[in-house]
């Protein structure tokens, strides 16, 4: 039986929660060596690129009322869709573990009861969110997002009243690399957004609001991280909260921002599992992914995620480029399967190109050039096949 559709407002809340994230704040700290002006320009350019792609990806799922991995079958066939479902589940398990790890580490810096305890607490809250379900989170999310908004504004004021903008310490970050790190976060949501826009009452409006809200709030998180590193000389956001005297308020920001973001990762892993086999129960799989994430956060060293972000980009940037070309330019038949072998070959080429572009310093990053090249190959091959 079909559940109720989500409103535009509810979709906006979902993506507000996705963007308010310790991981995004920490990523923002990496941009400090550029200084505030250049760092802000890189953040805005990267998010513009990433959120346009996020909108297009969400519109595909919203238009056909299918999950992200079901829409992949439209371009890659059932077997190709199976490949991307498995890859997506792997990256979502990774994100779940990373987010719980970061949240527990930050919470432990404010209130030390042991990182493993915080992993269990945060993971337990994520499971509660999963059991409530996306359709019933409206009122809870409204309260949680209102509280997070107030607390994050306080955090922003604390950071930016600390001093005048200047260059961050150290070198090693080019403008192109900063753009790529700014693209990385919205890009990581490309294989997930259709899981939520497919349930929207008004797919176009909900997708547009989702992309805009996520883009604005994600930029805000990056700027908080970058500003913290530049203005206070401190990259540990938990320590900034402690020094600012936020205490319990800081703890609430960390815990609930981690829960609202990581819930989407675990929930979408469950939805992707249903694309692998109809025998899987998405909600149970989501709970299992959270449990695995808790164990990974406790036992694995997850302090550096830059390689992980680049892996996600190399897999999913060419994937979504092919889907965009198929759906919006070639206007392919929406049934699964046609020409999937050709598109899989183009995806492999796109994957290799992305990895090669990582060695070059391109001012707009390497995601956009890779996607444009992949889209060109897809459109050219599609038109050649028709002729």
N, C-alpha and C positions, 0 to 999 in steps of 0.2 A: 504494500500500500504506500502511495506517495505521501511524503510528509509535507508540511506547509512550506511555502517559499519564504526565503529570507528577504527582508526589506533592504532598500538602499542604505538606510541608516545602520542597520545591523552589519551589512558588508563593510561599511566604513569603519565600524568599531572593530571588526575582526582584523582589518589591516592596520588600524592604529595599534592594536595589541601586538601584531607581528613586528612592527617597526620599533616599538619601545623595547629595546633589547640591550643587555650588557655587552653582547658580542658586537653590536654595531658601534657602541661607544668605544670599546677597545680597539676596533678597526680604525676608528677616527683618530686615535692617538698615534697611529703609524704615520699620519700625514703631517705631523707637527714640524718636521725638518723643512717643509716648504715655506713656512710662515703662514700667517692667517689669511692674507689676501689670495695668494696662489693656491693655498689649500682649499679655501672656500670655492674658488673657481673650479678646481678639480672635482670637488664634491658635487657641485651643481651640474657640471657637464656630465659626469658619470651617471648621476641619477636621472638626468633627462634621457640619456641613451637607454638605460636599464628600464625605466618606467614606461617608455613608449613600447618597448618589447613586451613588458609585463601586461600592458593594456591589450595589445594584439593577441597575446596568448590567451588572456582571459576571455576575449570576445569569441574566440573559436569555441571554447567549451560552453560559454553562455548561449551561443547561437544554436548549437546542436544538442544542448542539454546532456552533455557527456563529461565524465571526469577527465582529468588531464591525460592519463595514460590510455583511456579509451579513444581520445582524440588522436593520440599518436598512431593508433591502428589505422586511421584514415589515410595516413601518408606512408606508413611502413608495413602495413599488413598485420595479421594476427601474430606472426612469429616475431616480426620487428617490434611490435608493441610489447610482446613478452620480454624482449631484451631490455627495453627502456623501463618497463615496470620494475624489473629486477634491479637495474642500475639506480632507479629512483628510490626504491626501498633501502638499498645500501646507503645512499647519501643521506636519507632521512634518519636512518639508525645512527649514522655518524653525527648528524646535526643534533639529534636528541641527546646523545652522550656529551657532545661539546657544550651544549647550552646548559645542561645540568651541572657539568663540571665547572663552567665559568660562574654560574649562579651560586653554587655551593662555596667556591673559593672566595667570592666577593662577600657573601653572607657571613662566612667564617671569619673574615677580617673585621667585621663589625661586632659579631657575637659568637665567640669561639666555643662551639660545643662539639667540634670534630667535623671535618669535611664530609665524612661518610654519613654522618647524621643529617647534615643539610642535603646531601644527595637524595636520601630517602624521603625527607620532608618535601622537597621540591618535586621529586618524582611522584610522591603520593598525591600531591595537589593536582599534578597533570592528569593522573588517572581519574581524579574526581571530575575534572573538566571533561574528560573523554566520556565518562559515564553519563554526565548531564546531557551531552550531545550538542552538536552545532545548532540544531533547531531551537533549543531551549535555553541558550546562553544569553539571550537578549538583555534581560534585566541585570543579571550578574555582571555581564561585560560592561554595561552602562555604568554601574557603580565602580567597578574595578578601573575602567578607563578614566572616569572623573577623578578618582583618587590619584592615579598615576600622572594625570595631566598636572594637577596641583603640585604634586611632589617634584615632578621633573622641572616645572617652572622655577620652584624654589632652588633646585640644584643648579639650574642655569644661572640664576641671579648670583648665587654663591661663587660660581666659577668666574663669571665675566665681570664681577666687580673687583676682582683680584688685581687687575693691572691693565696696562695698555698692550695692544697687540705687538708682537715682534716675531722674530724667527725662532723656531724651535732649535733645540740643541742637536748637533750631529748632522751627518750627511747621509746619502745613500738612498734618497727617494726622489725619483724624477717625476715631472708633471704627468707623463704618460702612465707611469706605474701607479700614481695616485688616482688617476682617472679609472684605471682598471680595478683598483681596490674599491672604488666607489660604485662601479658597475656591478661588482661581484655580488653584493647583497641582494639587489633586486633580481639579478640573474638567477640567484639560488632559488627564488620563488617561482620562476617560470614553469617548472614541472608540477606546481601545486595549485596555481590560482584558479584553474578551471574546476577544481574540486569544490570550490565555493561559489563561483559565478554560475555554475550549472543549476544551483538551487535558488538563484535570485528571481524575484518577481519581475524585475525589469533589468534584463541582462546588460544592456548598453549602459544605462545609468549606473548600475551597481559596479560594473567593471571600471568605468571612468572614475567613480568616486574611490574605489579600492586603490587604483593606481596613483591617483592624486594624493589621497590621504597617506598612503604608504610612502610616496616620494617625499612629501613635505616633512613627515615625522622622522623618516630615516635620515634625511639631511640634518635635521635637528640633532639626532643622536650622534652623528658623525662630528658635527660642530662642537657638541659638548665634549666629546673625547679629545678632539684636536685642541679645543680651547683649554681643557684641563692640562694637557701636556705643555702648551705654550705659556699660559698665564700663571700656572701654579708650579710648573716643573714636576708635576706628579702624574704618572700614567696609570696608577692604580686607583680606579674610580672609588673603590670602597674606602681607601685611605682619605680621599678627598672628602667623602661624606662624613667620615669620623672627625677630621680636622674642622669641618664646617659645623660640627655639632648636630648633624641631622639625626644620628643615632637610630632610633626605631623607625623614623620616617625613611631614612636611607635603606634600612633593612627591608621595609615594605616595597620600596622601588625595585630592589634587586630581586626579591622572591616573586612578586606578582608579575613583573615584566618578563622574568624567565618562564613562568608558568604560561602566560598568555601567548608567548611566542612559540615555545616548545610544544604546546598543545597542537598547533597547526602541523608541525612536523610529524608527530606521532599519528594524528588523525589521518593525514594524507597517506602515510605509510599503510594504514589499514585499507584506505580506498584503493591504493595501487595494488594491494594484495588481491583484491577482488577481480582485478584485470588479469592477474596470473591464473586464478582459478575461482570459479563461482562457488566452490565448496568453502572458501575462506569466509569467515565472519569478520568484516572490517573492524568492528569495535574491539573484538577480542585480540585481533592482530595488533591494533593500536596500543592496547594495554601491554601486550607482550613486548612490543618495540620499546615502550617506556621502561619496562623492567630491564631489558637488555641495555638501554641507555644508562640506567642507574648503575648497573654493574660496570659498564665501560667507564663511566665518570669516576667510580671508586678506584678501579684497578689499572686504568690506562693513563699514560702521560699525554694530556691533550692541550698543552699550553701553546702550541703554534699551529694555527689553522690555515696559513697562507697557501701551503701546498694543496690542502683540501679544497680551498676556494678555487684555485686554478684547475683542479681536476673537474670540479662541477662545471666550470665554464667551458672546458674543452669537450665535455660530453653533451651538455644541454644547449649551448649556444648554436651549434650547427643543427641540432635536432629541431629546435623551435624555428630556426631560419627556414628549414625545409617545410615545416608545417605552415608558416606564414605565406611562403611562396605558393604552396599548393592551394591554400584556402582563399587567399585574397587576390592573387594574381592569376594563377592557372584555373582557379575555381573548379577544382577536381570534384568528381563524384564523391559524396560524403560517406559512401559505404567503405568498409575496411578492405584494403587489400591491393588495389590497382597499383602497378608499377613499384611495388615495395622493394624489390631487389635493386632496382636502379637508385632509388632514394637511399637505401642502405649504403650503397657504394659511395654516393655523394656525401653521406654523413661521415664515412670513414675519411674521405678527402678533407672535409671540413675539420674533423678532429685533428688530423695531421697538420693542417694549416695553422690551427690555433696553437698547437705546441711549438711550431716553427716561429710564429709571430711573437711568442713569449720571449724569444731571444733578441727581438728588435725593440727599440725604444720609440714607440709611435705616440705622438702627442695626444691622440684621442683614445689611447689604449688599444688592445688587440681584439676585444670582443666585437666591436662594430665592424672593423674591416673583415674579420672572419665571417660574420653573419652576412655581410653584403656579398662577399665572394661566393659563399655557399648558396645564397638565394639566386645569384646570377647563374650558377651552374645548374640549379634545379629548374629554373625557368627555361634556360636554353635547352636542357635535355628534354623537358616536357613538351616544348614547341616542336623540337626535332622529331619526337616520337609521334606527334599528331600528324606532321607532314609525311 
